[in-house]
Amino acid sequence: MTALHKRLPLLTAGDIIENLGLNAQQVTKATATMDRIVRRAWRLRPAAQRTLTLEEFEDAVPPCHWAVMFEVCALNNLGRHTEAKTLTNAARLLNTAGRSASTAGARKQRAR
C-alpha cells in the first residue's frame, strides 16, 4: 500500500493518480518530493514566521495547494516537465489573482 501525505485531499489524489496512470512507486516518489518541498519551505521561511512548527506550517497550506504540488511532482517525475511548468505557472497566476482580489476587497471595506 502506498502512503499519501495526510494533508493531500484523498479524492483529488485518486483522480490525479488515475489520470496520470501512476503506479505505487511513482505515487511514493511524488509524495516524497512534495514532502521535501514543504519541509524546505518550512526551513527557509522568514524570521517572523519561524514560530510555527512543521505541523502548524503544513496546516496553513490550503488543500488545493497540496493537490497542485502532488500533481506537479508526479508530472516532473514522469519527465513531463513542460506540463508541470505550465501547471505551476497557472497556479501562481491564480494565487496572485486571488491575493490581488482580496487586497482590493480589503481596501474597499476600509474605504466605507
Phi, psi and omega in degrees: 000138182266134180267127173262157177297140186294343180263354178284122180302122188299313181295319179295317178300317178300318177297317180296314180300316180292313182296325180268351180065042184282142172265177184301319180295319180292323177295315179299317180294317179295319179295317179295319179297315179299318179297319178297320180297314181294317178297321179293317178299321179296316180292328187262010183291159181299157183304323181295338182257006184284001177280345180282138171283169177302317180301315179294321178298314179297323178298329183282346179280122181297147180305324180295329178289324176299317182295316179296317179300316180298314181294318179297316178298317180296315179299315178299316181294335176276357181084011181264063188295322181296316178295321179296317180294319179298315179296318178298314180297319178297317179297319178297316179298316179295320179295317178295317179297320178296319178292320179296317180295319181289326177293317179296320178297319179295322178295318178297320180297317179293326182291337181288000000 
